[in-house]
Amino acid sequence: MEYDFIIMGSGFGGSVSALRLAEKGYKVLVIEQGRRFTADDFPKRNWNIRKWLWVPALHFHGFFRISLFRHITVLSGTGVGGGSLVYANTLPVPKSDFFNSGSWKHLKDWQSELDPYYRIAQQMLGVARNPKPGPGDDALLKLAEQIGKKEHYSETDVAVFFGEPKVTVPDPYFNGQGPDREGCRFCGGCMVGCRYNAKNTLDKNYLYLAEKKGVTVMDRSRVVSVIPLGNHGSEGYEVIIRRTGGFGEVRLRSGSFIFSGGVLGTVPMLLKLKRTTMPDLSELTGAHVRTNSEALIGVVSNDRSRKFSEGIAIGSIVNTDQFSHLEPVRYPSGSGFWRLLMAPMVSGKTLGVRLFRVLADYILHPVSNAKAVFTGNWADRTQILLFMQARDSTLNLKKGWFGMRTGVERGSAPSAFIPEAQDLARKYAKIINGTPLVLPTESLFGIPTTAHILGGACMGESRETGVIDSDHHVFGYNNLYVIDGSAISANPGVNPSLTITALAERAATRIPDIKIRG
């Protein structure tokens, strides 16, 4: 075998797996379709769309990907380090309901099972409490007081090094084995790529240490097929790889294979393989896809005395009820790309009703709408609100004529019109003297936007109830695993990166140590 393990994807699942398998003595290759980034490669602001967006067909090889479906718009990350390059750093542990719902609830006592792995993940990712709330966080605290939830407000636990700004110090996390770091400047740039070496992205912890132990990371490459050898992979796998944007193919062999491409990488590949080289994959492949029932609402303020771009990407949170919470999200000063994609926040049962209300809003409130679009520095004036709920509904992903498509599986389809979210946004807007806006896909078509798509390769007791077992083995095949957000089998209701990391830590312990080579 050329490799003991080939891993597709370098996000939270793939990076954890790479390090832990290397520590066990395995020869590991990580395949990543995106590029490797240094601090200088990140854009100063999101107007530089060639550096920011991932649209390879247009030769845009950034790290931020926007995927449009019938029922959801998905925001995700691409590059060495996966979603850690673009996510907002927040690393909460879900509430207990998460561990006792979904297709995995009967398999283990997940809350106690994962508790030690959450602690390991927090240590590895350098979790710290935000020490410096920004103006948007102060406004959230005022909102919490208004709705009687002050005791449910807190600063966030995030993957950021809060050292001294502009001062580089030796590795503060791994006894000098990691890279040098610099303290956070609270510039709000977490989601357009940290240019100051303060964000604890995976290339500064798991992947960095993995490569020091001999793991090979092949960037700008993608897996196009995985072929079982022997009886359902008993003799390993042949993996066909193609350079991103290229045509030449490379064929490699591996004893084991791990899917860690995230939902939009792993699930389409599994569906493709089910039609070609792996027909015995579960019929539930692509099923039980979830979001965190999110709403994203931008509030553009008329108050020029406050600079809402100051702080970390998400600096605070308030739990508004048993199932829901609200977080203020910010972009760095000068990052106003989203102003091009904003429309009045309305609701309605039909497209006609919503279109009428959008047009009416423009006519009745021309000044506030004009100010919201043409305000001088959009990121300085705007606070994005992220509302999430633990309430559950599921979609499925299937191959369509023109790529992947979604369908409603159970419950109602995800909705852009969450009354609680819109009510909170209006209250917040009054506090900062602002105007709430949303994406036109939400106002007109009712399609919500999510940064947390999960599931599609969920756990079960057998291939009749799941795609993988509780140890992440793919049913029906030997030495084949899914270790990423596709394996999340219930709705966490919070940012899922810490949970994916904890699950990956646990999954790695289930893979035996390598036998001494002869």
NORTAUR-V112840 format. One line per field, one symbol per residue. ss: DSSP state (H for helix, E for strand, - for the rest). phi: phi as a letter, one per 40 degrees, with the letter a starting at -180 (. if undefined). psi: psi as a letter, one per 20 degrees, with the letter a starting at -180 (. if undefined). A space follows every 50 residues. Layout:
BEGIN
ss=???
phi=???
psi=???
END
This chain:
BEGIN
ss=--EEEEEE---HHHHHHHHHHHH----EEEE-------HHH-------HH HHEEEHHH-EE--EEEEE---EEEEEE----HHHH----E-----HHHH- ---------HHHHHHHHHHHHHHH--EEE-----HHHHHHHHHHHH---H HHEEE-EEEE----E--EE-----------EEE---E--HHH------E- -HHH-HHHHHHH---EEE--EEEEEEEE--------EEEEEEE-----EE EEEEEEEEE---HHHHHHHHHHHHH-------------EE----EEEEEE E---------E--E-EEEE----EEEEEE-------HHHHH-EE------ HHHHHHHHHHHHHH-HHHHHHHHH---HHHHEEEEEEEE----EEEEEEE --EEEEEEEE--------HHHHHHHHHHHHHH-EEEEE-HHHH----EEE ---E----E--------E----EE-----EEE--HHH---------HHHH HHHHHHHHHH--------
phi=.cbcbbbchbccccccdccccccchccbbbbbccccbbdcccccaccccc cccbbdcbgcbcbbbbbbbcbabbbabbichfcccbccgcbcccccddcb agcccccaccccccdccccccccccgcacdcaccdccccccccdcccgbd cbcacccbcbccccdgbcbcdcbbfgccccbbcccfcgcdcbgccbgbcc cccbbdcdccccchccbbcfabcbabbcbgcfgcbgacbcbbcdgbbcbb bbbacbbbcbcgdcbccdcccccccbcbcccdcccgcfcbbcfcbbbcbc cccccbbccchcdbbaabccacbbabbcbbbcdgcbdcccbbadcbaicb dccccdccccccccbccccccccbddbdcccbbcbbbbbccbabbbbbcb cbhcbbacbagccdbcbbdccccccccccccbfbbcbbccccdcbgccbb bbcbghbccacaccbacbccbgcccgbcfbbbbaccccbaccgbdccccc ccccdcdccccccccccc
psi=qhqhpppoqkbhghggggghhhhijqopppppharpqrhiiqqhrjhmhh hgqnmhhjkolbjppppprhiqppprqproicihhirjipmqprrhhhik raiihihrnhghgighhgggggghilpqpoinqahhhhhhghghghjkkh ijqqqqprmqombpqjppqqojhlliiarqrqqpilijjhijoojjkhpm rhiieghghghhjjppoorkqqpiqpopqboljhjbqpppqpppiahqqp pqqqhqppokjrgiggghgghghhieimijqqijpirlprrkmrppppoo qiojiqniipargoirqpohahiqrpppqqrqpinkhihikqrqorrqhq gggggghghhghghlhghhghhgjqfnghhipoppopqqjqpqqrqpqpa hlbqqqqpgqaqqqqinoggghghghgghhhjlrppqrqhhgggijorpq jmpqaimrqrhriiirhraijjpppiqqkpqonaihipjrohjrpjghgg gghhgghhhipqqqqpp.
END
